[in-house]
Amino acid sequence: MHRTIIKNGKIIFPDKIAENMVIVCEKGKITDILKSNEVVFGDGDVVIDVKKKYVSPGFIDIHTHGGGGHDFMDGTVEAYLGAAETHARHGTTALLPTTLTSTFEELMKTFSTYKEAVKLNSKGAKFLGLHLEGPYFAYNQRGAQDPKYLRNPEPEEYNRILAASDDIVRWSLAPELPGALVFGKVLKEKNILASIAHSDAIYEEVVNAYNAGFKHITHLYSAMSTVTRRNAFRYAGIVEAAYLIDDMNVEIIADGVHLPKSLLQFVYKFKGPDKTALVTDSMRGAGMPDGESILGSLDKGQKVIIEDGVAKLPDRTAFAGSVATTDRLVKTMVNIAEVPLVEAIKMMTLTPARMMKIDQQKGSIEKGKDADFVIFDNNINVSHTILEGNVIYRN
């Protein structure tokens, strides 16, 4: 077996950036991290000289609906592969294909398509399992989710869904709905991450949800409650609960549009890089030009407009998912939120890996972990994406 050796890079570790080091990879794993003068090169070695660029762990996106003109709800293998390849060009080495609120039949089709796509995905970001977003959401916080498919979690339905697929690793829902807490416990038993999303819950309901197994908040600030008044009394909402519950994990759409600089800095200051993941929440318009697009499947999705670096509903009353890629998220955190590069990278790599319990294999450059890397310049322009030791994108 030949070795892949990465040299002359500025290697981004979870706590520092180091130079004059060489990364040695074999059989898809990192086998050594050595000082430059300690390496003996062999005839069969594939040597990648990155010429003083940064070498980061591969970016991990735990919430994306598609990209490159493809949506995971299209129900085709081509859509899965096309979206995975689009995101790989921007540094993503692993992602969670995410569904939208839909018909039961569309969801079932997604499961079989995913299984097929996993086998054929050799050029794109690796699929880590499915993230179901919906259909159990609060009507008032639906955002761009199609209201005609919203419903409460019923055991008869969700048990059928869980029985139909063993690829579900995450499920986002509103915990205040009737039956949601019982469902949260079911998800916890199955090691599926239960996440709070599109919800009108008050603080006390979030605490109950946390105790039932909801350990994560989907796209913080988007489609969720904050301080409200009911009969003159004030109640804290999900936003406040995110900060008051120390161990609650959050994710943010750091495209610079969904959240302004002040809120990006607020999340970073008060939740910190170990509890905050960066996600694209991208729809098919990621990596595509401005203009009309479709959120969700081509035949049943909703028309949207891409402008100002984001997707919007046609009446411009709400955002309809982002068109961000992971490199843009990192750029936003560094250039707009003024977060140190090491910590912005952690929020795009090790933190989401920990949230999905795959940090023993992915998320940082360490001996024994998967050889997943993204190489970029000082402006975070990606030149190489490497998955398990193989270059899947080179610019």
C-alpha positions as CSV (number, residue, x, y, z in Angstrom):
1,M,0.0,0.0,0.0
2,H,1.3,3.5,-0.9
3,R,1.3,6.3,1.6
4,T,-0.1,9.7,1.2
5,I,2.1,12.4,2.7
6,I,1.1,16.0,3.2
7,K,4.0,18.4,3.7
8,N,4.8,22.1,4.0
9,G,1.4,23.0,5.5
10,K,0.2,25.0,8.4
11,I,-1.6,22.3,10.3
12,I,-4.7,23.3,12.2
13,F,-5.0,21.3,15.5
14,P,-7.9,21.8,17.9
15,D,-5.8,24.2,20.0
16,K,-3.1,25.6,17.8
17,I,-1.6,25.9,14.3
18,A,1.8,24.1,13.7
19,E,4.3,24.3,10.9
20,N,7.3,22.1,9.9
21,M,5.2,19.0,10.4
22,V,4.3,16.2,8.0
23,I,1.1,14.1,8.0
24,V,1.4,10.5,6.9
25,C,-1.6,8.5,5.8
26,E,-2.2,4.9,4.9
27,K,-5.3,2.9,4.2
28,G,-7.5,6.0,4.7
29,K,-6.2,6.7,8.2
30,I,-3.6,9.1,9.7
31,T,-0.7,6.9,10.7
32,D,1.8,9.5,11.8
33,I,2.3,13.2,12.4
34,L,6.0,13.9,12.4
35,K,8.5,16.7,12.3
36,S,9.6,17.5,8.7
37,N,13.1,16.2,9.3
38,E,11.9,12.8,10.6
39,V,10.2,11.6,7.4
40,V,11.9,9.1,5.1
41,F,10.1,9.2,1.8
42,G,9.6,6.0,-0.2
43,D,9.3,5.4,-3.9
44,G,5.5,4.6,-3.9
45,D,4.6,7.6,-1.7
46,V,2.1,10.2,-3.0
47,V,3.5,13.5,-1.7
48,I,1.2,16.6,-1.6
49,D,3.2,19.7,-1.1
50,V,0.7,22.3,0.0
51,K,3.2,25.2,-0.2
52,K,2.5,26.9,3.2
53,K,-1.3,26.7,2.9
54,Y,-3.5,25.6,5.8
55,V,-4.3,22.0,6.4
56,S,-7.5,21.6,8.3
57,P,-9.6,18.5,9.3
58,G,-12.3,17.9,6.7
59,F,-15.4,20.1,7.2
60,I,-18.5,18.3,8.7
61,D,-21.9,19.7,7.8
62,I,-24.6,18.1,10.0
63,H,-27.6,20.0,8.4
64,T,-27.8,20.4,4.6
65,H,-30.7,19.9,2.1
66,G,-28.7,20.0,-1.0
67,G,-26.6,22.0,-3.4
68,G,-25.4,22.3,-7.0
69,G,-29.0,22.4,-8.3
70,H,-29.9,19.2,-6.3
71,D,-32.1,18.6,-3.3
72,F,-32.0,15.4,-1.2
73,M,-35.8,15.3,-1.5
74,D,-35.6,14.9,-5.3
75,G,-35.6,11.2,-4.6
76,T,-32.9,10.4,-7.1
77,V,-29.4,9.0,-6.6
78,E,-28.1,11.7,-9.0
79,A,-29.3,14.4,-6.6
80,Y,-27.5,12.8,-3.7
81,L,-24.3,12.4,-5.6
82,G,-24.5,15.8,-7.2
83,A,-25.0,17.6,-3.9
84,A,-22.2,15.6,-2.2
85,E,-19.8,16.5,-5.1
86,T,-20.8,20.2,-4.9
87,H,-20.1,20.4,-1.2
88,A,-16.8,18.5,-1.5
89,R,-15.6,21.3,-3.8
90,H,-16.0,23.7,-0.9
91,G,-14.2,21.5,1.7
92,T,-17.0,19.3,3.1
93,T,-15.8,15.8,3.6
94,A,-18.8,14.5,5.6
95,L,-22.5,15.6,5.7
96,L,-25.9,14.6,6.9
97,P,-28.5,14.7,4.1
98,T,-31.5,16.5,5.5
99,T,-35.1,16.0,4.6
100,L,-38.0,18.6,4.6
101,T,-41.5,18.3,5.9
102,S,-43.2,16.1,3.2
103,T,-45.6,13.3,2.4
104,F,-45.0,10.0,4.0
105,E,-44.4,8.5,0.6
106,E,-41.7,11.0,-0.3
107,L,-39.9,10.2,3.0
108,M,-40.0,6.4,2.3
109,K,-38.5,7.0,-1.1
110,T,-35.7,9.1,0.5
111,F,-34.7,6.1,2.6
112,S,-34.3,3.7,-0.4
113,T,-32.5,6.4,-2.5
114,Y,-30.1,7.1,0.4
115,K,-29.1,3.4,0.6
116,E,-28.3,3.3,-3.1
117,A,-26.5,6.6,-3.1
118,V,-24.2,5.6,-0.2
119,K,-22.8,2.7,-2.3
120,L,-22.1,4.9,-5.3
121,N,-20.7,8.0,-3.6
122,S,-17.0,8.0,-4.4
123,K,-16.4,11.6,-5.5
124,G,-18.4,13.5,-3.0
125,A,-18.6,14.3,0.7
126,K,-19.3,11.1,2.8
127,F,-22.9,10.5,4.0
128,L,-23.0,10.1,7.8
129,G,-26.7,9.1,8.0
130,L,-30.0,10.9,7.6
131,H,-31.3,14.0,9.4
132,L,-35.1,14.2,9.4
133,E,-36.3,17.8,9.7
134,G,-40.0,17.6,10.5
135,P,-42.9,17.0,9.9
136,Y,-43.5,17.6,13.7
137,F,-43.4,21.4,13.8
138,A,-45.3,24.3,15.3
139,Y,-47.4,26.0,12.6
140,N,-46.4,29.5,13.8
141,Q,-42.7,28.7,13.5
142,R,-42.9,26.8,10.2
143,G,-40.6,29.2,8.3
144,A,-40.3,27.8,4.8
145,Q,-41.6,24.3,5.8
146,D,-44.7,23.5,3.8
147,P,-47.6,23.9,6.3
148,K,-49.9,21.3,4.6
149,Y,-47.6,18.5,5.8
150,L,-47.2,19.6,9.5
151,R,-48.6,17.2,12.1
152,N,-48.1,15.9,15.7
153,P,-45.9,13.0,16.5
154,E,-48.0,9.8,16.6
155,P,-46.4,6.5,17.7
156,E,-48.1,4.7,14.8
157,E,-46.4,6.9,12.3
158,Y,-43.0,7.5,13.8
159,N,-42.5,3.9,14.7
160,R,-43.2,3.0,11.0
161,I,-40.6,5.5,9.9
162,L,-38.0,4.2,12.4
163,A,-38.7,0.7,11.3
164,A,-38.3,1.6,7.6
165,S,-34.8,3.0,8.0
166,D,-31.8,2.3,10.1
167,D,-29.9,5.3,8.6
168,I,-31.6,8.0,10.7
169,V,-29.1,9.6,13.1
170,R,-30.8,12.9,13.8
171,W,-34.4,14.2,14.0
172,S,-35.5,17.8,14.4
173,L,-39.0,18.6,15.9
174,A,-41.0,20.9,18.2
175,P,-40.9,19.4,21.7
176,E,-44.1,21.2,22.9
177,L,-46.3,19.2,20.6
178,P,-48.5,16.5,22.1
179,G,-46.5,13.3,22.2
180,A,-43.2,14.9,21.5
181,L,-41.5,14.2,24.9
182,V,-42.4,10.5,24.6
183,F,-41.0,10.5,21.1
184,G,-37.8,12.2,22.4
185,K,-37.3,9.3,24.8
186,V,-37.8,6.8,21.9
187,L,-35.1,8.6,19.8
188,K,-32.7,8.6,22.8
189,E,-33.1,4.9,23.2
190,K,-32.2,4.4,19.6
191,N,-29.2,6.7,19.8
192,I,-30.8,9.2,17.4
193,L,-30.0,12.9,18.2
194,A,-33.3,14.6,19.1
195,S,-33.1,18.3,18.2
196,I,-35.4,21.3,18.9
197,A,-36.6,23.0,15.8
198,H,-39.4,25.2,14.4
199,S,-40.9,25.5,17.8
200,D,-42.9,27.9,20.1
201,A,-41.8,26.2,23.3
202,I,-41.2,28.3,26.4
203,Y,-38.2,27.8,28.7
204,E,-39.9,25.4,31.0
205,E,-40.9,23.2,28.1
206,V,-37.3,23.2,26.8
207,V,-36.0,22.1,30.2
208,N,-38.5,19.2,30.1
209,A,-37.4,18.4,26.5
210,Y,-33.7,18.4,27.6
211,N,-34.5,16.0,30.3
212,A,-36.3,13.8,27.8
213,G,-33.3,13.6,25.5
214,F,-33.4,16.8,23.4
215,K,-29.7,17.8,23.6
216,H,-29.4,20.0,20.5
217,I,-31.1,23.2,19.0
218,T,-31.5,23.4,15.2
219,H,-30.4,26.6,13.6
220,L,-30.4,28.8,16.7
221,Y,-32.5,32.0,16.3
222,S,-34.3,30.7,13.1
223,A,-37.9,29.6,13.5
224,M,-38.0,29.6,17.3
225,S,-39.5,31.4,20.3
226,T,-37.8,34.1,22.4
227,V,-39.3,36.2,25.2
228,T,-43.1,36.3,24.8
229,R,-46.1,37.6,26.8
230,R,-49.1,35.5,27.7
231,N,-51.8,37.3,29.7
232,A,-49.4,40.0,30.7
233,F,-46.8,37.6,32.1
234,R,-43.4,37.2,30.4
235,Y,-41.9,33.8,29.5
236,A,-38.4,33.0,28.3
237,G,-38.3,31.0,25.1
238,I,-35.9,28.6,23.2
239,V,-33.3,31.3,22.6
240,E,-33.0,32.0,26.3
241,A,-33.0,28.3,27.2
242,A,-30.1,27.7,24.8
243,Y,-27.9,29.8,27.0
244,L,-29.4,28.9,30.4
245,I,-29.0,25.2,29.8
246,D,-25.2,24.9,29.9
247,D,-24.9,21.5,28.2
248,M,-27.4,22.3,25.4
249,N,-25.6,22.1,22.0
250,V,-26.6,24.6,19.3
251,E,-25.9,25.1,15.6
252,I,-25.9,28.3,13.6
253,I,-26.3,29.1,9.9
254,A,-23.1,31.3,9.7
255,D,-23.7,32.6,6.2
256,G,-23.6,36.2,7.4
257,V,-27.3,36.7,6.4
258,H,-29.4,34.5,8.7
259,L,-27.5,36.0,11.7
260,P,-25.8,39.4,11.7
261,K,-22.3,40.0,13.1
262,S,-23.6,40.9,16.6
263,L,-25.5,37.6,17.0
264,L,-22.6,35.5,15.6
265,Q,-20.4,37.1,18.2
266,F,-23.0,36.7,20.9
267,V,-23.3,32.9,20.2
268,Y,-19.5,32.6,20.2
269,K,-19.1,34.5,23.4
270,F,-21.8,32.8,25.4
271,K,-22.1,29.3,24.0
272,G,-18.5,29.0,22.8
273,P,-16.8,26.8,20.1
274,D,-17.3,23.5,22.0
275,K,-21.1,23.8,22.1
276,T,-21.7,25.5,18.7
277,A,-21.6,23.8,15.3
278,L,-21.6,25.7,12.0
279,V,-24.1,24.4,9.5
280,T,-25.0,25.4,6.0
281,D,-28.8,24.4,6.1
282,S,-28.2,24.8,2.3
283,M,-30.8,24.1,-0.3
284,R,-30.3,23.3,-4.0
285,G,-29.1,26.8,-4.7
286,A,-25.8,26.4,-2.9
287,G,-23.0,26.8,-5.4
288,M,-25.5,28.1,-8.0
289,P,-26.2,31.6,-9.5
290,D,-29.0,33.9,-8.2
291,G,-32.5,33.6,-9.6
292,E,-35.6,31.4,-9.1
293,S,-35.1,28.0,-7.5
294,I,-37.1,25.3,-5.6
295,L,-37.0,24.4,-2.0
296,G,-37.7,20.7,-1.5
297,S,-38.3,18.2,-4.3
298,L,-38.6,19.3,-7.9
299,D,-42.2,18.1,-8.2
300,K,-43.6,19.0,-4.8
301,G,-41.3,21.7,-3.6
302,Q,-41.9,25.4,-3.2
303,K,-40.7,28.2,-5.5
304,V,-38.1,30.4,-3.9
305,I,-35.9,33.3,-4.9
306,I,-32.1,33.4,-4.5
307,E,-30.8,36.9,-3.9
308,D,-28.6,38.8,-1.4
309,G,-26.7,35.5,-0.7
310,V,-29.7,33.7,0.6
311,A,-32.9,31.9,-0.5
312,K,-36.2,33.6,0.3
313,L,-39.9,32.9,-0.1
314,P,-41.3,34.7,-3.2
315,D,-43.1,37.3,-1.0
316,R,-39.7,37.8,0.8
317,T,-41.4,37.3,4.3
318,A,-38.9,34.6,5.3
319,F,-35.6,33.1,4.4
320,A,-36.0,29.7,2.7
321,G,-32.7,28.0,3.6
322,S,-29.2,29.2,2.8
323,V,-27.1,28.9,-0.3
324,A,-23.9,28.7,1.8
325,T,-21.1,26.2,1.6
326,T,-18.9,25.2,4.5
327,D,-15.9,27.4,3.4
328,R,-18.2,30.4,3.4
329,L,-19.3,29.6,7.0
330,V,-15.6,29.6,8.1
331,K,-14.9,32.8,6.2
332,T,-17.9,34.5,7.9
333,M,-16.8,33.5,11.4
334,V,-13.2,34.7,10.8
335,N,-13.8,37.8,8.7
336,I,-17.2,39.1,10.0
337,A,-17.5,37.6,13.5
338,E,-13.7,38.0,14.1
339,V,-13.4,34.5,15.6
340,P,-9.8,33.1,15.7
341,L,-9.3,30.6,12.8
342,V,-8.5,27.7,15.1
343,E,-11.9,28.1,16.9
344,A,-13.9,28.7,13.7
345,I,-12.4,25.4,12.3
346,K,-13.3,23.6,15.5
347,M,-16.9,24.7,15.0
348,M,-16.8,23.2,11.5
349,T,-15.0,20.0,12.4
350,L,-14.5,18.6,15.9
351,T,-17.6,20.1,17.5
352,P,-20.1,18.7,15.0
353,A,-18.2,15.4,15.1
354,R,-18.6,15.3,18.9
355,M,-22.3,16.1,18.6
356,M,-22.8,13.2,16.2
357,K,-20.6,10.9,18.4
358,I,-18.1,10.3,15.5
359,D,-15.2,12.2,17.1
360,Q,-13.2,9.0,17.6
361,Q,-12.9,8.8,13.8
362,K,-13.3,12.3,12.5
363,G,-13.1,16.0,13.4
364,S,-9.4,16.6,14.1
365,I,-6.0,15.8,12.8
366,E,-4.8,13.0,15.1
367,K,-3.1,9.7,14.7
368,G,-5.6,6.9,14.0
369,K,-8.4,9.1,12.7
370,D,-9.7,9.2,9.2
371,A,-7.5,11.0,6.7
372,D,-10.0,13.7,5.9
373,F,-8.5,17.1,5.1
374,V,-9.3,20.4,3.4
375,I,-6.4,22.6,2.2
376,F,-6.9,26.3,1.7
377,D,-5.1,29.6,1.4
378,N,-5.1,32.7,3.6
379,N,-8.4,33.8,2.2
380,I,-10.0,30.3,2.8
381,N,-10.1,29.4,-0.8
382,V,-10.1,25.6,-1.0
383,S,-7.4,24.0,-3.2
384,H,-7.8,20.3,-2.1
385,T,-10.4,18.2,-0.5
386,I,-9.1,14.9,0.7
387,L,-11.4,12.0,1.9
388,E,-9.9,9.0,3.6
389,G,-6.5,9.8,2.0
390,N,-7.9,10.3,-1.5
391,V,-8.0,13.6,-3.3
392,I,-11.7,14.1,-4.3
393,Y,-11.3,17.7,-5.3
394,R,-8.3,19.7,-6.6
395,N,-8.3,23.3,-7.8
